[in-house]
Amino acid sequence: MEIGALLRNARNQAGMTQEQAAEALLVSRQTVSNWETGKSFPDIVSVIRMSELYDVSLDRLLKEESSVKQTYKQFLEESTNTVKSRRTQSVTTLVLVTLGVWALSVLAVGLVASGVDNTGYSVAVMWAVLPVTFFVVSFLIGRNRYFGRGMYISPLVFSLLYSLCGYATSIAADGQLTRTIRWPDFTKLPLGLLITAVGLGVGILTRVRQMKTEK
């Protein structure tokens, strides 16, 4: 018996349809069908979820001839390492870009030539550059489920960065970056929280909608 047949039998014994299994596994029905017909292999996370969903041990779920198990083991190792590597790279890039935009937004104020009015720049940063950046990054986090459940903390983190940027740019604009100690303007927290929470929510809804479309 092939792996696909084992997965199909386990699902049938659990009394679930492909649609029900797909919804619980956070994949499309077509994906479940491809697993069960042998067109593709499930990743390790999906295998663990199926084991719990079908109430079958991993050993029993994948118990088969050694050659089949070895083939699947190799597939899991290769695919898991590839997925982890790509996901890590994506998250790292996203974090670095976000922090880079934030840092450049602050530092650029201090680099503006003396005598030039920085008000327009500060407004552009606080009402255009950072809101758009944080919205897009939050959207990507929600869309790709970066950081797992930790993604729900991201709006708070971004709202803090938003408030601190307003504080830092204000000091830099006055040319007192190292001479004056001021408290951050935490009145901007609600706005930063709203922008990033909306971005995260739109990203999550987009992911859910796409999954339903694929079914």
MDAnalysis code that builds the backbone (N, CA, C; Angstrom):
import MDAnalysis as mda
import numpy as np

u = mda.Universe.empty(645, n_residues=215, atom_resindex=np.repeat(np.arange(215), 3), trajectory=True)
u.add_TopologyAttr("name", ["N", "CA", "C"] * 215)
u.add_TopologyAttr("resid", np.arange(1, 216))
u.add_TopologyAttr("resname", ["MET", "GLU", "ILE", "GLY", "ALA", "LEU", "LEU", "ARG", "ASN", "ALA", "ARG", "ASN", "GLN", "ALA", "GLY", "MET", "THR", "GLN", "GLU", "GLN", "ALA", "ALA", "GLU", "ALA", "LEU", "LEU", "VAL", "SER", "ARG", "GLN", "THR", "VAL", "SER", "ASN", "TRP", "GLU", "THR", "GLY", "LYS", "SER", "PHE", "PRO", "ASP", "ILE", "VAL", "SER", "VAL", "ILE", "ARG", "MET", "SER", "GLU", "LEU", "TYR", "ASP", "VAL", "SER", "LEU", "ASP", "ARG", "LEU", "LEU", "LYS", "GLU", "GLU", "SER", "SER", "VAL", "LYS", "GLN", "THR", "TYR", "LYS", "GLN", "PHE", "LEU", "GLU", "GLU", "SER", "THR", "ASN", "THR", "VAL", "LYS", "SER", "ARG", "ARG", "THR", "GLN", "SER", "VAL", "THR", "THR", "LEU", "VAL", "LEU", "VAL", "THR", "LEU", "GLY", "VAL", "TRP", "ALA", "LEU", "SER", "VAL", "LEU", "ALA", "VAL", "GLY", "LEU", "VAL", "ALA", "SER", "GLY", "VAL", "ASP", "ASN", "THR", "GLY", "TYR", "SER", "VAL", "ALA", "VAL", "MET", "TRP", "ALA", "VAL", "LEU", "PRO", "VAL", "THR", "PHE", "PHE", "VAL", "VAL", "SER", "PHE", "LEU", "ILE", "GLY", "ARG", "ASN", "ARG", "TYR", "PHE", "GLY", "ARG", "GLY", "MET", "TYR", "ILE", "SER", "PRO", "LEU", "VAL", "PHE", "SER", "LEU", "LEU", "TYR", "SER", "LEU", "CYS", "GLY", "TYR", "ALA", "THR", "SER", "ILE", "ALA", "ALA", "ASP", "GLY", "GLN", "LEU", "THR", "ARG", "THR", "ILE", "ARG", "TRP", "PRO", "ASP", "PHE", "THR", "LYS", "LEU", "PRO", "LEU", "GLY", "LEU", "LEU", "ILE", "THR", "ALA", "VAL", "GLY", "LEU", "GLY", "VAL", "GLY", "ILE", "LEU", "THR", "ARG", "VAL", "ARG", "GLN", "MET", "LYS", "THR", "GLU", "LYS"])
u.atoms.positions = np.array([
    [0.847, -1.201, 0.000],
    [0.000, 0.000, 0.000],
    [0.881, 1.249, 0.000],
    [0.561, 2.201, -0.885],
    [1.343, 3.403, -0.991],
    [0.940, 4.407, 0.078],
    [1.772, 5.446, 0.240],
    [1.538, 6.456, 1.260],
    [0.193, 7.142, 1.055],
    [-0.138, 7.461, -0.192],
    [-1.403, 8.118, -0.475],
    [-2.589, 7.307, -0.001],
    [-2.539, 5.998, -0.232],
    [-3.631, 5.123, 0.193],
    [-3.721, 5.063, 1.713],
    [-2.576, 5.085, 2.379],
    [-2.566, 5.080, 3.842],
    [-3.242, 6.333, 4.387],
    [-2.944, 7.476, 3.790],
    [-3.549, 8.726, 4.229],
    [-5.053, 8.729, 3.966],
    [-5.452, 8.202, 2.810],
    [-6.879, 8.148, 2.481],
    [-7.631, 7.232, 3.444],
    [-7.045, 6.077, 3.754],
    [-7.690, 5.146, 4.676],
    [-7.817, 5.740, 6.076],
    [-6.768, 6.449, 6.503],
    [-6.795, 7.064, 7.831],
    [-7.898, 8.126, 7.901],
    [-8.036, 8.890, 6.827],
    [-9.087, 9.923, 6.795],
    [-10.476, 9.288, 6.801],
    [-10.652, 8.238, 6.007],
    [-11.943, 7.558, 5.958],
    [-12.310, 6.943, 7.306],
    [-11.320, 6.353, 7.968],
    [-11.576, 5.751, 9.278],
    [-11.934, 6.807, 10.308],
    [-11.443, 8.033, 10.097],
    [-11.781, 9.126, 11.009],
    [-13.145, 9.724, 10.669],
    [-13.754, 9.259, 9.567],
    [-15.083, 9.721, 9.190],
    [-15.092, 11.145, 8.667],
    [-14.026, 11.541, 7.959],
    [-13.923, 12.905, 7.457],
    [-13.881, 12.918, 5.938],
    [-14.461, 13.956, 5.355],
    [-14.368, 14.162, 3.917],
    [-13.081, 14.916, 3.612],
    [-12.714, 14.987, 2.347],
    [-11.517, 15.732, 1.973],
    [-11.680, 17.218, 2.302],
    [-12.904, 17.734, 2.122],
    [-13.158, 19.137, 2.432],
    [-12.952, 19.421, 3.913],
    [-13.455, 18.542, 4.768],
    [-13.317, 18.719, 6.217],
    [-11.852, 18.625, 6.635],
    [-11.146, 17.663, 6.061],
    [-9.731, 17.498, 6.390],
    [-8.928, 18.714, 5.933],
    [-9.226, 19.193, 4.733],
    [-8.504, 20.347, 4.190],
    [-8.697, 21.582, 5.061],
    [-9.919, 21.792, 5.518],
    [-10.191, 22.961, 6.366],
    [-9.438, 22.868, 7.678],
    [-9.394, 21.686, 8.263],
    [-8.696, 21.503, 9.538],
    [-7.180, 21.591, 9.372],
    [-6.684, 21.199, 8.216],
    [-5.242, 21.190, 7.964],
    [-4.735, 22.507, 7.366],
    [-5.668, 23.433, 7.101],
    [-5.328, 24.747, 6.541],
    [-4.698, 24.628, 5.158],
    [-5.252, 23.716, 4.350],
    [-4.813, 23.567, 2.968],
    [-6.061, 23.479, 2.092],
    [-5.890, 23.396, 0.795],
    [-7.030, 23.273, -0.107],
    [-7.448, 21.802, -0.241],
    [-8.682, 21.584, -0.702],
    [-9.150, 20.221, -0.902],
    [-8.318, 19.524, -1.964],
    [-7.915, 20.298, -3.003],
    [-7.103, 19.722, -4.063],
    [-5.766, 19.222, -3.529],
    [-5.224, 19.925, -2.531],
    [-3.952, 19.497, -1.940],
    [-4.110, 18.149, -1.255],
    [-5.194, 17.999, -0.491],
    [-5.464, 16.724, 0.180],
    [-5.629, 15.617, -0.850],
    [-6.329, 15.936, -1.941],
    [-6.537, 14.959, -3.011],
    [-5.209, 14.547, -3.634],
    [-4.338, 15.513, -3.852],
    [-3.024, 15.203, -4.442],
    [-2.200, 14.312, -3.525],
    [-2.305, 14.540, -2.222],
    [-1.590, 13.678, -1.272],
    [-2.087, 12.241, -1.362],
    [-3.394, 12.108, -1.436],
    [-3.999, 10.773, -1.383],
    [-3.882, 10.013, -2.701],
    [-3.646, 10.726, -3.788],
    [-3.468, 10.054, -5.076],
    [-1.994, 9.889, -5.431],
    [-1.125, 10.373, -4.548],
    [0.305, 10.208, -4.764],
    [0.922, 11.220, -5.708],
    [0.163, 12.277, -6.063],
    [0.710, 13.299, -6.953],
    [1.722, 14.185, -6.248],
    [1.608, 14.278, -4.920],
    [2.560, 15.057, -4.131],
    [2.619, 14.497, -2.726],
    [3.656, 14.865, -1.987],
    [3.816, 14.426, -0.608],
    [3.469, 15.560, 0.348],
    [2.850, 15.263, 1.480],
    [2.615, 16.304, 2.494],
    [3.906, 16.636, 3.220],
    [4.029, 17.888, 3.667],
    [5.209, 18.258, 4.439],
    [5.085, 17.709, 5.857],
    [6.146, 17.827, 6.620],
    [6.185, 17.223, 7.946],
    [5.142, 17.828, 8.883],
    [4.900, 19.143, 8.758],
    [3.902, 19.786, 9.610],
    [2.523, 19.209, 9.324],
    [2.208, 19.027, 8.045],
    [0.905, 18.480, 7.665],
    [0.757, 17.029, 8.127],
    [1.842, 16.268, 8.089],
    [1.793, 14.883, 8.552],
    [1.470, 14.829, 10.045],
    [2.114, 15.689, 10.806],
    [1.852, 15.738, 12.246],
    [0.404, 16.144, 12.514],
    [-0.086, 17.130, 11.764],
    [-1.470, 17.573, 11.927],
    [-2.453, 16.456, 11.575],
    [-2.149, 15.704, 10.518],
    [-3.017, 14.588, 10.131],
    [-3.017, 13.502, 11.196],
    [-1.860, 13.267, 11.785],
    [-1.772, 12.272, 12.846],
    [-2.686, 12.637, 14.001],
    [-2.694, 13.922, 14.367],
    [-3.552, 14.381, 15.450],
    [-5.019, 14.424, 15.023],
    [-5.263, 14.881, 13.789],
    [-6.633, 15.006, 13.291],
    [-7.309, 13.648, 13.132],
    [-6.584, 12.682, 12.602],
    [-7.153, 11.359, 12.377],
    [-7.028, 10.444, 13.588],
    [-6.358, 10.978, 14.641],
    [-6.143, 10.206, 15.868],
    [-5.415, 8.884, 15.575],
    [-4.330, 9.031, 14.811],
    [-3.512, 7.876, 14.446],
    [-2.055, 8.228, 14.719],
    [-1.305, 7.297, 15.270],
    [0.103, 7.564, 15.564],
    [0.869, 7.760, 14.256],
    [1.956, 8.493, 14.331],
    [2.775, 8.716, 13.150],
    [3.311, 7.397, 12.602],
    [3.693, 6.485, 13.498],
    [4.238, 5.201, 13.079],
    [3.196, 4.406, 12.296],
    [1.963, 4.433, 12.784],
    [0.900, 3.697, 12.107],
    [0.478, 4.385, 10.819],
    [0.476, 5.701, 10.845],
    [0.056, 6.464, 9.677],
    [0.989, 6.234, 8.499],
    [2.273, 6.089, 8.778],
    [3.264, 5.936, 7.717],
    [3.894, 4.547, 7.675],
    [3.316, 3.610, 8.417],
    [3.883, 2.271, 8.477],
    [3.718, 1.580, 7.123],
    [4.811, 1.244, 6.525],
    [4.762, 0.625, 5.194],
    [6.117, 0.002, 4.924],
    [6.308, -0.491, 3.741],
    [7.570, -1.115, 3.374],
    [8.716, -0.125, 3.563],
    [9.851, -0.655, 3.943],
    [10.996, 0.201, 4.268],
    [11.392, 1.103, 3.101],
    [11.277, 0.616, 1.864],
    [11.673, 1.425, 0.721],
    [10.789, 2.661, 0.591],
    [9.477, 2.487, 0.836],
    [8.549, 3.600, 0.756],
    [8.821, 4.588, 1.867],
    [9.026, 4.078, 3.075],
    [9.297, 4.947, 4.221],
    [10.590, 5.730, 4.012],
    [11.590, 5.063, 3.440],
    [12.869, 5.729, 3.221],
    [12.727, 6.839, 2.192],
    [11.934, 6.579, 1.126],
    [11.705, 7.593, 0.096],
    [11.018, 8.811, 0.687],
    [10.007, 8.549, 1.520],
    [9.276, 9.663, 2.119],
    [10.146, 10.402, 3.123],
    [10.967, 9.671, 3.858],
    [11.866, 10.289, 4.822],
    [12.824, 11.240, 4.123],
    [13.369, 10.807, 2.999],
    [14.275, 11.665, 2.246],
    [13.557, 12.905, 1.731],
    [12.323, 12.695, 1.249],
    [11.538, 13.837, 0.759],
    [11.296, 14.846, 1.866],
    [10.917, 14.355, 3.050],
    [10.648, 15.244, 4.175],
    [11.882, 16.040, 4.575],
    [13.016, 15.363, 4.630],
    [14.243, 16.033, 5.025],
    [14.616, 17.132, 4.030],
    [14.529, 16.818, 2.763],
    [14.901, 17.790, 1.733],
    [13.921, 18.963, 1.688],
    [12.618, 18.632, 1.676],
    [11.617, 19.690, 1.568],
    [11.566, 20.560, 2.817],
    [11.714, 19.927, 3.996],
    [11.672, 20.684, 5.241],
    [12.841, 21.653, 5.330],
    [14.025, 21.174, 4.971],
    [15.204, 22.047, 5.003],
    [15.068, 23.199, 4.011],
    [14.513, 22.902, 2.838],
    [14.337, 23.941, 1.825],
    [13.335, 24.991, 2.274],
    [12.193, 24.519, 2.797],
    [11.144, 25.437, 3.256],
    [11.642, 26.296, 4.406],
    [12.321, 25.670, 5.360],
    [12.832, 26.411, 6.510],
    [13.830, 27.471, 6.071],
    [14.707, 27.089, 5.141],
    [15.727, 28.023, 4.669],
    [15.094, 29.221, 3.964],
    [14.136, 28.962, 3.094],
    [13.477, 30.045, 2.362],
    [12.658, 30.925, 3.299],
    [11.974, 30.291, 4.237],
    [11.145, 31.056, 5.165],
    [12.016, 31.930, 6.066],
    [13.145, 31.376, 6.523],
    [14.065, 32.133, 7.359],
    [14.624, 33.328, 6.604],
    [14.975, 33.113, 5.338],
    [15.494, 34.195, 4.511],
    [14.450, 35.293, 4.318],
    [13.197, 34.876, 4.098],
    [12.118, 35.842, 3.880],
    [11.873, 36.682, 5.127],
    [11.826, 36.012, 6.279],
    [11.586, 36.719, 7.536],
    [12.735, 37.663, 7.848],
    [13.967, 37.176, 7.664],
    [15.143, 38.006, 7.927],
    [15.150, 39.243, 7.035],
    [14.852, 39.045, 5.760],
    [14.815, 40.166, 4.819],
    [13.746, 41.169, 5.211],
    [12.582, 40.662, 5.602],
    [11.471, 41.532, 5.987],
    [11.829, 42.372, 7.206],
    [12.452, 41.747, 8.191],
    [12.846, 42.456, 9.409],
    [13.901, 43.516, 9.102],
    [14.911, 43.138, 8.313],
    [15.987, 44.076, 7.982],
    [15.479, 45.265, 7.173],
    [14.582, 45.006, 6.228],
    [14.023, 46.097, 5.417],
    [13.213, 47.045, 6.293],
    [12.404, 46.477, 7.191],
    [11.573, 47.305, 8.082],
    [12.441, 48.190, 8.971],
    [13.426, 47.584, 9.608],
    [14.309, 48.350, 10.480],
    [15.144, 49.348, 9.678],
    [15.520, 48.963, 8.448],
    [16.299, 49.858, 7.609],
    [15.513, 51.100, 7.226],
    [14.245, 50.903, 6.843],
    [13.398, 52.053, 6.491],
    [13.204, 52.951, 7.703],
    [12.991, 52.313, 8.865],
    [12.782, 53.084, 10.103],
    [14.030, 53.903, 10.438],
    [15.188, 53.263, 10.396],
    [16.439, 53.939, 10.748],
    [16.770, 55.062, 9.764],
    [16.586, 54.795, 8.482],
    [16.875, 55.822, 7.475],
    [15.918, 57.011, 7.613],
    [14.677, 56.721, 7.980],
    [13.705, 57.795, 8.167],
    [14.152, 58.739, 9.272],
    [14.723, 58.159, 10.326],
    [15.195, 58.968, 11.452],
    [16.480, 59.710, 11.101],
    [17.442, 58.981, 10.545],
    [18.750, 59.567, 10.269],
    [18.709, 60.638, 9.185],
    [17.815, 60.467, 8.216],
    [17.771, 61.424, 7.112],
    [17.414, 62.819, 7.580],
    [16.627, 62.924, 8.655],
    [16.256, 64.239, 9.177],
    [17.502, 65.000, 9.613],
    [18.390, 64.311, 10.299],
    [19.599, 64.956, 10.773],
    [20.571, 65.293, 9.669],
    [20.386, 64.670, 8.480],
    [21.293, 64.931, 7.363],
    [20.811, 66.065, 6.472],
    [19.580, 66.545, 6.734],
    [19.061, 67.648, 5.933],
    [19.889, 68.895, 6.215],
    [20.243, 69.609, 5.187],
    [21.110, 70.781, 5.350],
    [20.486, 71.796, 6.292],
    [21.335, 72.495, 7.037],
    [20.841, 73.485, 7.985],
    [20.139, 74.609, 7.235],
    [19.112, 75.146, 7.854],
    [18.358, 76.230, 7.242],
    [17.188, 75.741, 6.417],
    [17.154, 74.424, 6.152],
    [16.052, 73.868, 5.389],
    [14.945, 73.453, 6.344],
    [13.718, 73.772, 6.009],
    [12.586, 73.433, 6.858],
    [12.359, 71.928, 6.810],
    [12.470, 71.266, 7.979],
    [12.295, 69.813, 8.049],
    [10.857, 69.402, 8.295],
    [9.979, 70.352, 8.477],
    [8.602, 70.012, 8.820],
    [7.947, 69.137, 7.752],
    [8.131, 69.537, 6.502],
    [7.529, 68.773, 5.415],
    [8.035, 67.349, 5.378],
    [9.331, 67.167, 5.619],
    [9.904, 65.826, 5.618],
    [9.340, 64.995, 6.761],
    [9.270, 65.574, 7.938],
    [8.752, 64.853, 9.105],
    [7.316, 64.403, 8.873],
    [6.518, 65.289, 8.256],
    [5.128, 64.935, 7.949],
    [5.085, 63.782, 6.954],
    [5.951, 63.834, 5.948],
    [5.990, 62.772, 4.937],
    [6.354, 61.436, 5.563],
    [7.306, 61.472, 6.496],
    [7.730, 60.244, 7.165],
    [6.612, 59.667, 8.021],
    [6.004, 60.524, 8.858],
    [5.014, 60.055, 9.826],
    [3.663, 59.726, 9.204],
    [3.357, 60.333, 8.060],
    [2.035, 60.139, 7.481],
    [2.038, 59.429, 6.136],
    [3.216, 59.067, 5.645],
    [3.262, 58.367, 4.357],
    [4.244, 57.191, 4.378],
    [5.531, 57.496, 4.573],
    [6.561, 56.456, 4.474],
    [6.348, 55.329, 5.488],
    [6.293, 55.685, 6.763],
    [6.164, 54.648, 7.789],
    [4.802, 53.957, 7.784],
    [3.688, 54.681, 7.675],
    [2.399, 53.990, 7.624],
    [2.321, 52.962, 6.493],
    [2.783, 53.361, 5.304],
    [2.743, 52.445, 4.170],
    [3.657, 51.244, 4.406],
    [4.865, 51.515, 4.918],
    [5.815, 50.434, 5.187],
    [5.262, 49.444, 6.199],
    [4.760, 49.954, 7.320],
    [4.243, 49.077, 8.366],
    [2.992, 48.325, 7.923],
    [2.159, 48.975, 7.106],
    [0.960, 48.296, 6.598],
    [1.355, 47.124, 5.704],
    [2.272, 47.371, 4.773],
    [2.693, 46.331, 3.837],
    [3.377, 45.175, 4.565],
    [4.268, 45.507, 5.503],
    [4.972, 44.465, 6.249],
    [3.993, 43.648, 7.094],
    [3.044, 44.313, 7.737],
    [2.039, 43.612, 8.533],
    [1.187, 42.709, 7.655],
    [0.852, 43.205, 6.457],
    [0.088, 42.400, 5.502],
    [0.842, 41.121, 5.149],
    [2.131, 41.245, 4.858],
    [2.946, 40.084, 4.487],
    [3.061, 39.097, 5.653],
    [3.159, 39.619, 6.861],
    [3.236, 38.745, 8.036],
    [1.954, 37.940, 8.174],
    [0.807, 38.613, 8.034],
    [-0.467, 37.913, 8.133],
    [-0.694, 36.972, 6.970],
    [-0.321, 37.402, 5.771],
    [-0.531, 36.587, 4.570],
    [0.282, 35.301, 4.612],
    [1.492, 35.368, 5.139],
    [2.390, 34.206, 5.138],
    [2.519, 33.537, 6.507],
    [1.781, 34.043, 7.488],
    [1.809, 33.484, 8.847],
    [3.234, 33.449, 9.408],
    [3.994, 34.514, 9.171],
    [5.337, 34.584, 9.731],
    [5.247, 34.704, 11.247],
    [6.177, 34.102, 11.963],
    [6.279, 34.135, 13.423],
    [5.175, 33.329, 14.108],
    [4.357, 32.589, 13.364],
    [3.306, 31.772, 13.979],
    [2.313, 32.622, 14.753],
    [1.998, 32.201, 15.953],
    [1.067, 32.975, 16.775],
    [1.676, 34.299, 17.227],
    [2.993, 34.363, 17.148],
    [3.665, 35.595, 17.538],
    [3.343, 36.759, 16.605],
    [2.734, 36.451, 15.445],
    [2.399, 37.527, 14.508],
    [1.370, 38.491, 15.100],
    [0.590, 38.019, 16.066],
    [-0.430, 38.890, 16.649],
    [0.180, 39.966, 17.558],
    [1.465, 39.809, 17.870],
    [2.148, 40.817, 18.680],
    [2.745, 41.912, 17.789],
    [2.871, 41.612, 16.496],
    [3.529, 42.559, 15.580],
    [2.890, 43.943, 15.551],
    [1.552, 44.094, 15.629],
    [0.992, 45.453, 15.647],
    [1.511, 46.299, 16.806],
    [1.689, 45.673, 17.965],
    [2.207, 46.405, 19.118],
    [3.645, 46.834, 18.884],
    [4.454, 45.934, 18.322],
    [5.857, 46.247, 18.043],
    [5.961, 47.401, 17.043],
    [5.182, 47.326, 15.972],
    [5.227, 48.379, 14.953],
    [4.690, 49.702, 15.478],
    [3.675, 49.649, 16.326],
    [3.140, 50.899, 16.879],
    [4.167, 51.569, 17.780],
    [4.969, 50.774, 18.487],
    [6.046, 51.332, 19.316],
    [7.111, 51.983, 18.431],
    [7.472, 51.302, 17.342],
    [8.454, 51.871, 16.414],
    [7.926, 53.161, 15.807],
    [6.640, 53.174, 15.533],
    [6.029, 54.373, 14.955],
    [6.122, 55.550, 15.924],
    [5.815, 55.292, 17.181],
    [5.884, 56.348, 18.200],
    [7.319, 56.811, 18.414],
    [8.243, 55.872, 18.456],
    [9.640, 56.214, 18.687],
    [10.234, 56.974, 17.512],
    [9.749, 56.694, 16.293],
    [10.269, 57.413, 15.143],
    [9.855, 58.873, 15.210],
    [8.638, 59.131, 15.626],
    [8.198, 60.501, 15.773],
    [9.030, 61.235, 16.801],
    [9.385, 60.550, 17.853],
    [10.215, 61.112, 18.921],
    [11.628, 61.404, 18.410],
    [12.197, 60.421, 17.706],
    [13.575, 60.557, 17.231],
    [13.703, 61.607, 16.137],
    [12.743, 61.634, 15.202],
    [12.822, 62.628, 14.137],
    [12.638, 64.040, 14.675],
    [11.839, 64.165, 15.721],
    [11.629, 65.481, 16.321],
    [12.924, 66.003, 16.924],
    [13.644, 65.143, 17.617],
    [14.915, 65.524, 18.216],
    [15.946, 65.841, 17.138],
    [16.000, 64.992, 16.114],
    [16.968, 65.192, 15.041],
    [16.686, 66.488, 14.301],
    [15.417, 66.786, 14.107],
    [15.053, 67.998, 13.384],
    [15.479, 69.246, 14.143],
    [15.542, 69.167, 15.472],
    [15.963, 70.297, 16.285],
    [17.477, 70.368, 16.429],
    [18.157, 69.370, 15.866],
    [19.607, 69.349, 15.969],
    [20.075, 69.067, 17.382],
    [19.283, 68.320, 18.164],
    [19.620, 68.064, 19.561],
    [19.622, 66.571, 19.855],
    [20.053, 65.802, 18.898],
    [19.998, 64.354, 19.030],
    [20.754, 63.838, 20.241],
    [21.845, 64.491, 20.590],
    [22.656, 64.003, 21.701],
    [22.600, 64.912, 22.928],
    [21.918, 66.041, 22.827],
    [21.937, 66.993, 23.924],
    [20.645, 67.056, 24.733],
    [19.562, 66.550, 24.165],
    [18.280, 66.693, 24.834],
    [17.633, 65.340, 25.086],
    [17.093, 65.182, 26.266],
    [16.366, 63.957, 26.597],
    [14.876, 64.274, 26.615],
    [14.136, 63.582, 25.778],
    [12.693, 63.794, 25.714],
    [11.972, 62.454, 25.806],
    [10.713, 62.513, 26.222],
    [9.914, 61.305, 26.277],
    [9.280, 61.064, 24.908],
    [9.215, 59.817, 24.476],
    [8.564, 59.514, 23.194],
    [7.101, 59.960, 23.214],
    [6.571, 60.268, 22.055],
    [5.184, 60.699, 21.945],
    [4.291, 59.460, 21.810],
    [3.888, 58.928, 22.966],
    [3.089, 57.706, 22.949],
    [1.642, 57.954, 22.531],
    [1.304, 59.203, 22.264],
    [-0.045, 59.475, 21.763],
    [-0.215, 58.911, 20.352],
    [0.908, 58.591, 19.699],
    [0.842, 58.026, 18.346],
    [0.655, 56.511, 18.371],
    [0.699, 55.913, 19.545],
    [0.531, 54.462, 19.648],
    [-0.777, 53.971, 19.033],
    [-1.921, 54.582, 19.358],
    [-3.186, 54.090, 18.789],
    [-3.200, 54.094, 17.268],
    [-2.655, 55.158, 16.665],
    [-2.640, 55.247, 15.206],
    [-1.750, 54.168, 14.614],
    [-0.550, 53.998, 15.194],
    [0.353, 52.952, 14.713],
    [-0.250, 51.578, 14.875],
    [-0.951, 51.382, 15.998],
    [-1.594, 50.097, 16.262],
    [-2.698, 49.832, 15.250],
    [-3.462, 50.856, 14.928],
    [-4.552, 50.708, 13.963],
    [-4.026, 50.359, 12.574],
    [-3.002, 51.075, 12.138],
    [-2.450, 50.851, 10.800],
    [-1.940, 49.424, 10.644],
    [-1.158, 48.975, 11.627],
    [-0.552, 47.650, 11.518],
    [-1.556, 46.531, 11.772],
    [-2.537, 46.773, 12.633],
    [-3.556, 45.754, 12.895],
    [-4.412, 45.537, 11.649],
    [-4.721, 46.624, 10.955],
    [-5.484, 46.519, 9.716],
    [-4.682, 45.756, 8.662],
    [-3.393, 46.079, 8.544],
    [-2.540, 45.380, 7.592],
    [-2.474, 43.890, 7.884],
    [-2.307, 43.545, 9.163],
    [-2.238, 42.140, 9.560],
    [-3.562, 41.446, 9.267],
    [-4.658, 42.111, 9.608],
    [-5.973, 41.524, 9.375],
    [-6.257, 41.289, 7.913],
    [-5.900, 42.249, 7.062],
    [-6.103, 42.093, 5.622],
    [-5.270, 40.930, 5.097],
    [-4.041, 40.791, 5.614],
    [-3.180, 39.692, 5.190],
    [-3.771, 38.337, 5.555],
    [-4.298, 38.223, 6.774],
    [-4.902, 36.965, 7.226],
    [-6.140, 36.642, 6.396],
    [-6.993, 37.645, 6.169],
    [-8.204, 37.437, 5.378],
    [-7.874, 37.042, 3.939],
    [-6.810, 37.618, 3.399],
    [-6.389, 37.265, 2.044],
    [-5.965, 35.813, 1.969],
    [-5.256, 35.360, 2.994],
    [-4.823, 33.960, 3.038],
    [-6.022, 33.026, 3.126],
    [-6.960, 33.347, 4.001],
    [-8.156, 32.506, 4.172],
    [-8.966, 32.464, 2.878],
    [-9.121, 33.621, 2.247],
    [-9.895, 33.706, 1.014],
    [-9.262, 32.887, -0.085],
    [-7.933, 32.941, -0.175],
    [-7.237, 32.173, -1.218],
    [-7.400, 30.682, -0.981],
    [-7.355, 30.270, 0.288],
    [-7.523, 28.855, 0.604],
    [-8.907, 28.377, 0.195],
    [-9.916, 29.202, 0.442],
    [-11.273, 28.821, 0.061],
    [-11.427, 28.776, -1.443],
    [-10.745, 29.663, -2.141],
    [-10.818, 29.702, -3.602],
    [-10.194, 28.453, -4.214],
    [-9.136, 27.947, -3.566],
    [-8.436, 26.788, -4.089],
    [-9.199, 25.488, -3.889],
    [-10.195, 25.521, -2.981],
    [-10.943, 24.292, -2.707],
    [-11.834, 23.920, -3.899],
])
